Structure formats: C-alpha cells, structure tokens
Amino acid sequence: MGQPVQIGKNVVIGKKVEFGENVIIGHNVIIYDGTRIGNNVIIHDNVVIGKQPMRAKNSALKESKVEPPTIIGDECTIGTNSIIYANARLANGVFVADLATIRERVTIGERTIIGRGVAIENDCTIGDYCKLETNAYITAYSELGNHVFIAPGVVTTNDNYMARSKERFAHFKGVTVKDGGRIGANVTVLPGKVIDEDGAVGAGSVVTKDVEARALVVGNPAKKLRDVPEDQLLKNQ
C-alpha cells in the first residue's frame, strides 16, 4: 500500500488492492479485491469500486463471468454514491460526479468528465477530454471518440427490436460518436447510428440516420440544417 492513504470510517477494502500515494477515501466506501488505484485519487463517501456484474434469472444476456479488477488512474476523482464495476478502466485525470454508474468492460480516456447521474453501460469506450453531462445514458456497445460532448438527458439505444424476438440478439449495436461530435440536451439516438467527426445534433432531436461529418442536424427525425460553422470545428479550438 502506498503512503500516505487517508481512509474514512466504515471502509471495506478487499484483498490485494493496490494504492498509489496521496489517496483520500471517504466514509462507507467498498473497494473489491484486486482493484488498482493510482496517485492523488479522491474517492468520496459511499462509493463502490470493482463490483462484479449480476444478472436477473430471466435476463436475455449470457451468464455472468468473473471480471478482472478495476483500474483507476492517477488524479481521478470519484463522486459520492458512484458505482464503478469490475473490469472498468479509468485513465489519468478522469472526473466522475456523484451518483454515476460505470459498468464492466468500460474504458474512459484521460481528463474526461462523467457528470452527475450518468450511466455508462457495459462494453463501451469513451475517449479523451470528453464531457458527459447530467443524467446522460450511454447504451452498451457504444463508442465515443475524443473531445465528444454529450448534453444533459441524452439517451442512446442499441436494440431495434425493443426486447421482442430472438432475432435481436444478433443485432445489438450501440452508437458511435466520432472525434468532436456534439449532442444537445434530450436527444435520442437510435441503435447503431454514427455521428461523424464534428457532427452536431440540436436539442430534442431524434437521430434515425447517420450524421455526416461537420453537419448540424435538428428535428424529429433529425435532418441537416446547415454545416457546423468553421469557428466551431474541433481543429479551431
């Protein structure tokens, strides 16, 4: 165990947990076996790190397996009541706000911000310097590039069959948002859709088709309104 580690009251630490230096752990925290935590990490009250996934008896998904331990990079902050599952990997400088959930087999890139109440489902990849704001929902099997912005209340989906018929099992597909993509508040993105580099989606829209690079789309269904202004492109920031 690195030194110093400041530990609050009623903290449960599993076997073979590794800490870097200058780690601060709040009250009522649970850290499961094998978790690796880097230097200068702050873990607030009631956080759970390294939780193994579970399945309902009638779940359509395959039987659970034991996932490898969670890895938390240097200078991360984990907010109160957040849950980070086993086999999640957070790079250096990730900020996780209160009440967020990060599921198994999720990777999150450097300096990305995960907002309050955000849920990132299993098997997702989130890039560097992204910002996911309050109560956004990132569905399983999604991929976000670097410098992606997700506004509050965004919902992404991955099941065209809405839980009916076995055919759906072969077609689960999350969404893809490429580098610099931006999604406005309360947008819904349908399964498998791609928002290309610097693509932007206006608030309240429903994305039923792929969004071209540098296109601004709005409406239900979302249609191109115009190109993203040159001064708004990622390369000019």
Secondary structure, DSSP 8 states (H G I E B T S, - for coil): --S-EEE-TT-EE-TT-EE-SSEEE-TT-EE-TT-EE-SS-EE-TT-EEEE-----TT-SS---------EE-TT-EE-TT-EEETT-EE-TT-EE-TT-EE-TT-EE-TT-EE-TT-EE-SS-EE-TT-EE-TT-EE-TT-EE-TT-EE-TT-EE---TTTT-SGGGGGT----EE-TT-EE-TT-EE-TT-EE-TT-EE-TT-EE-S-B-TTEEEETTTTEEEEE--GGGSGGG-
